[in-house]
Amino acid sequence: MAVEARIRQLGSRHENLDKAIRDELSRPAFDDVRLRDLKRQKLKLKEEMEALRSRPH
């Protein structure tokens, strides 16, 4: 059960980062460095979720 809860928690953070990326892109002069950092964080969360899902139960 703890794995599912962790995946949900990571999924929520992933969605928040997705929103932050969209918000940053909507700015007239968005910050490339911030955008790259947000995307890296989002990818890291996705990879962590995939690793948890692929673990044997």
Order of alpha helices (4+ residues) and beta strands (2+ residues): alpha-alpha
